[in-house]
Amino acid sequence: MAMAAGEIEALIREALPDALVTVEDLAGDGDHYAATVVSAQFRGLSRVRQHQIVYAALRGRMGGELHALALQTSAPD
C-alpha cells in the first residue's frame, strides 16, 4: 500500500511543527519519494540524528507503506 506525499509531509510537520518540508514523488508510484526538511530543531545535531528524527516521525511506515525516501535535512541558516 502506497503513501501520499501529503501524508508524509503531515507526519513530519506534526513532529517538527517549525519545519519547512517538501516531498516529491520520484517515480509516480507512491513508493519512492525525496524529502527536504529544514528545522531549527536540527541545529547542533548530526545528520544521522536529524534523519532519525524524521524516520521516527513516520511512525514505522518506512519499509512498509513507504518503500524509499531520499532524505535531505538541515537547520536554517
N, C-alpha and C positions, 0 to 999 in steps of 0.2 A: 504494500500500500504506500503510495507516494505522499509527500507533504507539499503543501502550497508554500510559496515564498512568503506570503503574508503571515502564515502561521509561524514560520521560523523567525521572522522579524518580531512578531508579537512576543514570543517566548524570550528572546534576547532582551527586548525592551522591558519586559516585566522584571527581569533580573537586574538589568542595568538601565534604570529609568533616564539617566542623563545621556545615554549613548546615541551617537549618530550611526544608524545601521542601514546598509544597503545589501540587498540579497539579489543575486542574479541566477536564473535557471540556465545552466551552461549547455544542457543537451535538449532542453524542451521536454524532458521526460518526468520531471518532478522528483528525480532521484539524485541529480548531480548539480550542486549549487556552489557558488562562490559568495562569500560574505565578507564585508568590510565592517569592522566595529571599532569606533573611536569613543573612548570613555575616559573621563578623569579618574575613574576608579582603577584604571590600569597604571597610573603614574607610579613609578618606582618598582613595578613588578616585572619579572622576567617574561619573555614572550611565551614560554611554556605555561607559566601560571595564568597569563591572560587567556590563553587558549583553553585551559582547564576550566576557567570561569564560564566561558562561552559554552563549552560542551556540557557543563553542569546545568546551564540554563535550558538546554534542550531536553532535559529530563529523561535521559536514557533512549532517546529516539535515534541517536547515531548508530549506524549499523543495522537498524531495523527499518523504520519508516523512511529514514534519511540515509541513503547509501553512501554519499560522498559530499564532503563540504571542504572546499578550499577556503581557508580562513586567513584573513589579514587583520591584525589587531594593533592598536596603538593608543597612546594618550594624546590629547590635543596639544598643539604647540603652545 
